[in-house]
């Protein structure tokens, strides 16, 4: 099917229904991709237990934060005999890291010509605001998917290790080995939780990915007691799942992530607030909230009264924070175990001999 485009073809006099009316929320202009990584980072599952501090009081001033911490002491500091030594020992030094928001995103200007918008009426744009809002919603989708891929790339560069030092593990998600029943494998979640327990991580595992791990999560939700007497459906309460179809494009086929709460945080900063939020008859600098993710973006609106055109762009300042490698001393077996685990779904174990199998 070939669709006509342009303001002339889609003008009010045409007797047609807008695509939005025909297919509702699944219309191309309204349908939104699921940026699972960003959704997880901004979710209550990740933010619970953390305190959000407003550094600039909404004044638009640049600020940075210095993170201070101390490492766990090594077992080498423990002695099996009691002595009278009062002059030797180990001094614990503090660690610090400056966290600043340096990364930027900006859309091209979205151009709205008043003369062309006069041609559009209900249901596509009974008012100019309706038409502009529809286009901004579409722009939000491309902005969030682009941003999600950038965040995933940052995560890829900061993947931690498992307790045995591996950086990736293959895991069997379905009962396709020694069984004719293709169902979700209960031991898969048990193995992931065991990795959390070994690392001393608190909270539920958060799975981020698509394809095989998505099917596994979906099938668990409809599970019933299996032949081993395990209630598969109850497993759904043991983890959180965030769908993200871009993970495999950044990491690799059948790969997905499991992240502990708080191990990574998405930091954002708005420039156009406080004294820097301005408006008059021909321009406005302020902020707008994406209703799909709840994230606040800067927005610049400029009206050219000579050409009768609006120019609108969205902006974002961001940074990804992950636990530093020096969070634990190198003598501690948790060293470089930062709560970001990389898995590969693998139901034919013989295909996964290059990786440790979980």
Secondary structure as UniProt FT lines:
FT   TURN            7..10
FT   TURN            12..13
FT   HELIX           19..23
FT   HELIX           24..26
FT   TURN            28..30
FT   HELIX           36..41
FT   HELIX           44..47
FT   TURN            48..49
FT   TURN            57..58
FT   STRAND          64..69
FT   HELIX           75..77
FT   STRAND          95..100
FT   STRAND          103..106
FT   STRAND          110..113
FT   HELIX           114..117
FT   TURN            118..119
FT   TURN            122..124
FT   HELIX           128..156
FT   TURN            157..158
FT   TURN            163..164
FT   STRAND          169..171
FT   HELIX           186..199
FT   STRAND          205..209
FT   HELIX           212..221
FT   TURN            227..228
FT   HELIX           232..238
FT   STRAND          239..243
FT   TURN            245..246
FT   HELIX           247..250
FT   TURN            253..254
FT   STRAND          255..259
FT   TURN            261..262
FT   STRAND          264..269
FT   HELIX           274..276
FT   STRAND          278..279
FT   STRAND          283..289
FT   TURN            291..293
FT   STRAND          296..304
FT   TURN            305..308
FT   STRAND          309..322
FT   HELIX           325..327
FT   TURN            330..331
FT   TURN            333..336
FT   STRAND          340..345
FT   HELIX           349..352
FT   TURN            353..354
FT   STRAND          356..357
//
